[in-house]
Amino acid sequence: MKKKKREYQSSELVKSFARIHGFESKLVAFEIKDFLEEYLDESLFREIKSVNIEGRCVIIEINSPLLKHDFQLRKSFFLKKFQAQFGEDKFNDLQIL
């Protein structure tokens, strides 16, 4: 009797690899950046310098002072969006730099 080989989705392999090597939070940061790319206009998205996660805090660096101010005003809105999309237990704060 032949043993069936398990077929993996590429996303499953990437997540497993990230978990083993300890950079799961970077994958979530990429997913947040993808979410922002879909949510924002292309010109606004280009102003986002980086998205990182430290502890349970999402840190978004923005080049444009106007967009930075808009994000700061809507901080709780974006935090709730991220929590709804990626899990409430993953984040408890959002910093805009």
GIUR-V911930 format. One record per run of one state. SS is the DSSP state (hx for helix, st for strand, lp for the rest). FROM is the first residue (numbers start at 0). LEN is the number of residues. Records with the same first field share a line. If there is no record, write none. Layout:
BEGIN
SS: FROM-LEN / FROM-LEN
END
This chain:
BEGIN
lp: 0-9 / 21-2 / 39-2 / 45-2 / 54-2 / 62-2 / 73-1 / 86-6 / 96-1
hx: 9-12 / 23-16 / 41-4 / 64-9 / 74-12
st: 47-7 / 56-6 / 92-4
END
